Amino acid sequence: MTQLQQWQARLTGTSAPGAAILIHLYVGAIFLSEGVLKFLRPDQLGTGRFDKAGIPAPGLLAPLDGAFEIVCGLLILAGFLTRLAVVPMIVNMLGALLLTKLPILWGDAPLFTGKSGWWDLAHESRTDLAQLCGSLFLLVVGAGVYSLDARLARVRSAVPAGATARG
């Protein structure tokens, strides 16, 4: 097995049961919809929100974030290159938690004026935490047996070693 084949096997391999489809459908659908909403409602969820939160270069970063959420959300939904797709989304969720939710703890969150303390933080960060946990799960175990990743792994394992696509 070549290094490329080993890398592909690690990237698309999965030890997750079929029930993991629920996780990759949920996580993918949320990322996809949130990405689309950044373009449909830029003032509330895109550049306007990034600007209000104090994120630098909101005109660049909000559309970039939205595009990543759309592309990665679609990949996660399909269960295709799942481990690769969740990595930027893990960074995305960590950034959202650190930049927009953690300031709630000490009452310094421009997006959540009037909210402060542990319970407000827990409430406002629940979706971000669920997305982070779902993404971490998919990174560790893969997309599961009902995914394009698993299908590709089965196809690869059915091809005899040394065989080429042309036969």
C-alpha positions, 0 to 999 in steps of 0.5 A, spaced: 500 500 500 502 506 497 503 512 502 497 516 498 493 509 499 494 509 507 493 516 507 486 515 503 484 509 508 486 513 514 482 519 512 475 516 509 476 510 514 470 509 519 469 505 525 462 508 527 456 504 527 450 506 522 447 510 527 453 515 526 448 517 520 444 521 525 450 525 527 453 527 520 446 529 518 445 533 524 452 536 524 452 537 516 445 540 516 446 545 521 453 548 518 449 548 511 443 552 513 448 557 518 452 558 512 447 559 507 444 564 512 450 568 513 449 570 505 441 571 506 441 575 512 448 578 512 446 584 517 443 579 522 448 573 521 453 575 516 458 581 516 453 585 521 454 580 526 461 579 525 462 587 526 458 587 532 462 582 535 468 585 534 471 580 529 476 584 524 475 584 517 468 582 517 467 583 510 472 578 508 471 573 514 463 573 514 463 570 507 469 566 508 466 563 514 459 562 510 462 559 504 466 554 509 460 552 512 456 551 506 462 546 503 463 543 509 456 542 511 455 539 504 461 534 505 459 532 512 451 531 510 454 526 504 459 523 509 464 525 504 471 526 506 468 527 513 474 527 517 477 533 513 471 537 512 470 537 520 477 540 521 475 547 519 468 546 522 472 545 529 476 551 528 470 555 527 466 552 533 472 554 537 472 561 534 465 562 535 465 560 543 471 564 544 470 570 541 462 571 541 460 566 547 465 566 552 465 574 554 458 572 556 461 569 562 463 576 565 458 580 561 462 583 556 458 580 550 456 585 545 451 580 541 448 578 548 447 585 551 444 584 558 446 577 559 452 575 563 454 569 568 454 561 567 447 560 565 447 565 560 453 562 557 450 555 557 444 557 554 447 561 548 453 556 547 448 550 547 448 549 539 455 551 538 457 546 543 453 541 540 456 542 533 463 542 536 462 535 540 458 532 533 464 534 529 469 531 534 465 525 534 466 525 526 473 526 526 475 521 531 470 515 528 468 517 521 462 518 518 459 511 519 457 505 514 452 509 511 457 514 508 460 515 501 467 515 505 465 508 507 463 506 500 469 508 497 473 504 503 469 498 500 471 499 493 478 500 495 478 494 499 475 490 493 480 492 488 486 487 488 493 490 490 497 492 484 491 493 480 490 499 476 483 502 474 484 500 467 485 493 469 
